[in-house]
Amino acid sequence: MADFNTHIATSTVVGVGVGLAGYAILDTPEPSRVISCMLATGLCSLAGILPDLDSGSGRPLRETSSILAAVVPMLMVDRFQHMGMNAEAIALAGALVYITIRFGVVEIFKRYTVHRGMWHSIPAAISCTLLAFLVVSGENLEVRIFKSAAVFIGFMVHLILDEIWSVEWKGTHFHFKKSFGTAIKFWYAKNLWSNISTYGKLIALIFIAVGDPVMMEHYHFHRSQHEIQQQLATEAEAELQSPQIATEPMPTFNR
């Protein structure tokens, strides 16, 4: 199994490639495009150590949880602003997210996961990708998908490295360790409940992501607030410009 330094170094190098590819592909204004690509590089690098959350203890879990607890609240600041929170409420919400990840999520992984279980799997990689899509903000669907894809790539880099390290050259032939095939998988044969839980969360995240306002607006399932306001303004302007029909007062007859 590749060590922590190998995972973080490899996912960072791959993340640089993802960022450069995004710079060439994305069709957004220059300043925001550079920032988006730099963020995607960082997300890919971070995702390269996410599977080690199931390591139980030691440096991988400690480092990964600490970085996540620091980064996620910052990514959610724009989300909090869209919810109408002021600066103090955002600071409080960020602190709660930090505490939840640093202590709550870590404790859940310690208690309910095993190393190379379903957290080392392709469904887990997709779940992290969907979580990233929901956490990162922005009105541009293409950019959000790009950032989320960076998370998927980083996660898969970790799984691929684990599989590569499960193969040894014994002089005349390759030797496959017992761990071979335990990273890139869709099913964990040793525990049925972990499979049900993983796929249940994945299905829930798919429904939540599909219902995201940016996704719905992109596919015209409902109109954005800007479109509604624009239509109301157009209707009001048309009403003001329409000719007014003059009405004469009814004659009165005095006896």
C-alpha positions in Angstrom: 0.0 0.0 0.0 1.3 3.4 -0.9 2.2 5.7 2.0 0.7 9.1 2.9 3.5 11.1 1.2 3.2 9.1 -2.0 -0.6 9.7 -2.1 -0.5 13.4 -1.5 2.5 14.0 -3.8 0.9 12.1 -6.7 -2.5 13.6 -6.4 -1.0 17.1 -6.2 0.9 16.5 -9.5 -2.2 15.1 -11.1 -4.1 18.1 -9.7 -1.7 20.5 -11.4 -2.5 18.7 -14.7 -6.3 19.0 -13.9 -5.9 22.7 -13.3 -4.0 23.3 -16.6 -6.6 21.3 -18.5 -9.4 23.3 -16.9 -7.6 26.6 -17.9 -7.6 25.4 -21.5 -11.2 24.1 -21.5 -13.2 26.5 -19.3 -14.9 29.4 -21.1 -15.0 31.9 -18.2 -13.5 35.3 -17.6 -9.7 35.3 -16.9 -9.5 36.1 -13.2 -12.2 33.7 -12.1 -10.9 31.0 -14.4 -7.5 31.1 -12.8 -9.0 30.9 -9.3 -11.3 28.0 -10.3 -8.3 26.1 -11.8 -6.2 26.7 -8.7 -9.0 25.5 -6.5 -9.5 22.4 -8.6 -5.8 21.6 -8.2 -6.1 21.9 -4.4 -9.3 19.8 -4.4 -7.7 17.0 -6.4 -4.7 17.1 -4.1 -6.9 16.8 -1.0 -9.1 14.1 -2.5 -6.0 12.0 -3.0 -5.9 11.4 0.8 -9.6 11.1 1.4 -9.8 7.3 1.3 -7.4 7.2 4.2 -10.2 8.4 6.5 -10.9 4.7 7.1 -7.3 4.1 8.4 -8.6 4.1 12.0 -5.8 6.2 13.5 -2.4 7.6 12.9 -1.1 10.3 10.6 -3.4 9.7 7.6 -6.6 10.2 9.6 -5.3 13.0 11.6 -3.9 15.0 8.6 -6.9 14.3 6.4 -9.5 15.3 8.9 -7.6 18.4 9.9 -7.4 19.7 6.3 -11.0 18.8 5.6 -12.2 20.6 8.7 -10.3 23.7 7.7 -11.2 23.8 4.0 -14.9 22.8 3.9 -16.1 25.8 6.0 -14.2 28.2 3.6 -15.8 26.6 0.6 -19.2 27.0 2.1 -18.9 30.8 2.9 -20.6 31.7 -0.4 -23.4 29.2 0.3 -23.9 30.8 3.7 -24.1 34.3 2.1 -26.8 33.1 -0.3 -28.8 31.9 2.7 -28.9 35.4 3.9 -26.5 35.0 6.9 -24.5 38.0 8.2 -20.8 37.9 9.0 -21.4 36.7 12.6 -23.7 33.9 11.6 -21.3 32.8 8.9 -18.5 32.6 11.5 -20.6 30.6 13.8 -21.8 28.2 11.0 -18.2 27.8 9.9 -17.1 26.9 13.4 -19.9 24.3 13.7 -18.9 22.7 10.4 -15.3 22.6 11.6 -16.3 20.9 14.9 -18.6 18.5 13.1 -15.9 17.3 10.7 -13.0 17.4 13.2 -14.7 15.4 15.9 -18.1 14.0 14.7 -17.2 12.7 11.2 -13.8 11.4 12.5 -15.5 9.5 15.3 -18.0 8.0 12.8 -15.2 6.8 10.6 -13.3 5.3 13.6 -16.4 3.4 14.8 -18.1 2.3 11.6 -15.4 1.8 8.9 -12.7 -0.7 8.3 -9.6 -0.1 6.2 -10.1 -1.1 2.6 -13.8 -1.5 3.2 -16.5 0.3 1.1 -14.8 3.7 1.7 -12.1 2.4 -0.7 -14.5 1.9 -3.6 -15.8 3.6 -6.7 -19.2 4.4 -5.2 -17.4 6.2 -2.4 -15.5 8.2 -4.9 -18.8 9.2 -6.7 -20.3 10.1 -3.3 -17.4 12.5 -2.5 -17.7 14.0 -6.0 -21.4 14.7 -5.4 -20.7 16.2 -1.9 -18.1 18.5 -3.5 -20.7 19.6 -6.1 -23.1 20.5 -3.3 -20.4 22.3 -1.2 -18.7 24.4 -3.9 -20.8 27.4 -4.9 -21.3 29.3 -8.1 -23.9 30.0 -10.7 -21.8 28.4 -13.5 -22.7 24.7 -13.7 -19.7 23.9 -15.9 -17.3 25.3 -13.3 -18.9 23.4 -10.5 -18.8 20.1 -12.4 -15.1 20.8 -13.2 -14.3 21.3 -9.5 -16.3 18.2 -8.6 -14.5 16.1 -11.3 -11.2 17.2 -9.7 -12.3 15.5 -6.5 -13.2 12.3 -8.3 -9.9 12.2 -10.1 -7.9 12.7 -6.9 -9.9 10.0 -5.1 -9.3 7.6 -8.0 -5.6 8.4 -8.0 -5.5 7.1 -4.4 -7.3 3.9 -5.3 -5.2 3.2 -8.4 -2.0 3.7 -6.4 -3.2 1.2 -3.8 -3.8 -1.3 -6.5 -0.4 -0.7 -8.0 1.3 -1.2 -4.7 -0.5 -4.5 -4.3 1.6 -6.0 -7.1 5.2 -7.0 -6.6 7.9 -8.2 -9.1 9.4 -11.4 -7.7 12.3 -11.7 -10.2 10.6 -13.8 -12.8 6.9 -13.1 -12.3 4.5 -10.7 -10.7 3.1 -11.5 -7.3 -0.3 -10.2 -6.3 -0.7 -9.4 -2.6 -3.9 -10.3 -0.7 -4.8 -6.6 -0.8 -5.0 -6.6 -4.6 -8.5 -5.8 -5.8 -9.7 -4.3 -2.4 -9.4 -0.6 -3.5 -11.0 -0.4 -6.9 -14.3 -2.2 -6.3 -18.1 -1.8 -6.4 -18.9 -4.3 -3.7 -17.5 -5.4 -0.3 -18.1 -9.1 0.2 -17.3 -9.2 3.9 -20.1 -6.9 5.0 -23.5 -6.6 3.3 -24.6 -3.7 5.5 -21.7 -1.5 4.4 -22.8 -2.0 0.8 -26.4 -1.1 1.5 -25.3 2.0 3.5 -22.9 3.2 0.8 -25.3 2.8 -2.1 -28.2 4.3 0.0 -26.1 7.4 0.6 -25.1 7.5 -3.0 -28.7 7.5 -4.2 -29.7 10.2 -1.7 -26.8 12.4 -2.9 -27.8 11.9 -6.5 -31.3 13.1 -5.8 -30.0 16.1 -3.8 -27.6 17.1 -6.5 -30.2 16.8 -9.3 -32.5 19.1 -7.3 -29.8 21.7 -6.9 -31.1 25.1 -8.1 -28.2 25.6 -10.5 -28.8 22.2 -12.0 -32.5 22.8 -12.3 -32.1 26.2 -13.9 -29.6 24.8 -16.4 -32.0 22.2 -17.7 -34.9 24.7 -17.4 -36.9 22.8 -14.8 -37.6 26.2 -13.1 -36.6 29.8 -13.7 -34.0 31.6 -11.7 -34.8 34.6 -9.6 -33.1 36.8 -12.1 -35.3 35.5 -14.9 -38.4 36.1 -12.8 -37.4 39.6 -12.0 -36.5 40.3 -15.6 -40.0 39.1 -16.8 -41.8 41.2 -14.2 -39.8 44.3 -15.2 -40.6 43.6 -18.9 -44.3 43.3 -18.1 -44.3 46.5 -16.1 -42.6 48.4 -18.8 -45.0 47.1 -21.5 -47.9 48.1 -19.3 -46.6 51.6 -19.0 -46.0 51.9 -22.7 -49.4 50.6 -23.7 -51.9 53.4 -24.9 -54.4 54.5 -22.4 -58.0 54.6 -23.6 -59.5 57.9 -22.7 -63.0 57.7 -21.1 -65.4 60.6 -21.2 -67.6 61.3 -18.2 -71.2 60.3 -18.4 -73.5 63.3 -19.0 -75.8 64.3 -16.2 -79.3 65.8 -16.6 -80.7 68.1 -14.0 -84.4 68.5 -13.7 
